[in-house]
Amino acid sequence: MNIKKLGIIIQREYLNKVKKKSFLLITFLAPIFFAAMCILPTLIMMGTKEEAKQIGVIDRSGIVLPYLTDNDVTIFKDLGADASPEAVKADFKASGVDVLLTVSELDTLSRTVYADCYSEKPLGMDTGSMIEGRINDAVEAYRIESYGIENLEEIMAGVKSNVKLHSYTIDESGKETISESGIYMALSMILGIAIYMFIALFSGMVMSSVIEEKSSRVVEVLVSSVKASELMFGKIIGVALVALTQFVLWILLTLLLVGVAMGIIGKDKIMGMMDEDTTTEMVQQMSPGMNIPGVTDLSLEDAMAATDTTAVAAGEPSGMEVIMSTLGNINVGQIVIAFLFFFIFGYLLYASMFAAIGSGVENEGDSSQLQLPVTIPLMLGFFVALYAFKAPDSPLVFWFSMIPFTSPIVMLARIPFGVATWEVVLSIVLLVGTFIVCAWASAKIYKVGILMYGKKTTFKDLWKWLKQK
């Protein structure tokens, strides 16, 4: 193979791709999308708080109203047990309320009440859930009281348990660090999805490029100057460099955009907003029943929740501490190196097969049938990777991380959970070996197929071209 000619083909393929408008468009639009996915949840949380509502209450049970305390988004107004619901529903403005809540008389047999809510516009989910929760708190308190057992509420509070499992990992030096499986799960899924998208996207780009040159007859001119194998590998490597360029630009531009957005919004403001949102959520659940220093009118269940929060403040790690500690346990160097190896050789493996398929057809419509045996393993690897976090060391996941056609995706999904070095090395060796065999076979098919016209290619034709000397 002539290295000089191969370099010229790689340069030509690379420059042709990076100069296209589609490349520039995707390169600069994708980071905006990625950055938006990082920032939008915060902006949505900041902008989706409900406006304050006046809620008129007609409580005929006599037990619910004390539990309906005001907060930032709801102000309760007692309309009296004898008020007419129909009169309020006929004219909300005249009654001075936005919402009408009616509570039935107490059903002493089933020891419950029935409640209905009326408004001109549908209530938000949070407000509806909050009202429902407080009514249930009132009914529960009434039922506890109806048993007539002294200190029953305190007894139930003492019996109720809310044990939280804290997970730690121990390194070789014996150091213990907090680890949260949810973080590993998210990282596992992100890595699996990312490498699947890159391999599928850029391997398909190789096939499209081959078909384009074949249909325009440009390939006939090219193969008169270089070998078909040099043309194929030059095209594959050229697109690989395009992929790496785009990937690096995506990372840099996304980090830049996220940093700028965080600077504009303000880190302190975002953290304060998140804390305020959490506090509001707790306050909305509060109702009479138990007193805690600094907080009044709590139900039994919410008192336990508040007690748990106090425990966290007294020494338990916060959510951010858990996340940072878990991320600190991850071997970033191993993940980066493994990602590069599995991406490069996974891409080369599939790109060589897609190049062979592209050489045998004159348009992308004819390639669908030939692509099926190639895309099925890729899809299987993707689906196994999505569930690898449930049992990363199970036999199914292990073997899919070793089979070369699925290992680039599945092995990366396993690595965040900790994989023995020999497993990673063996998986890479099998992948490289399979790539060499497939590249050799694809080159033989490409050499014949690139000059074939006028006939729809079948698997029998591909096999015939492979056997040719």
Summary of the structure (lengths in Angstrom):
residues: 469
radius of gyration: 32.1
end to end distance: 17.3
largest distance: 98.8
contacts: 1414
relative contact order: 0.11
helix: 68%
strand: 8%
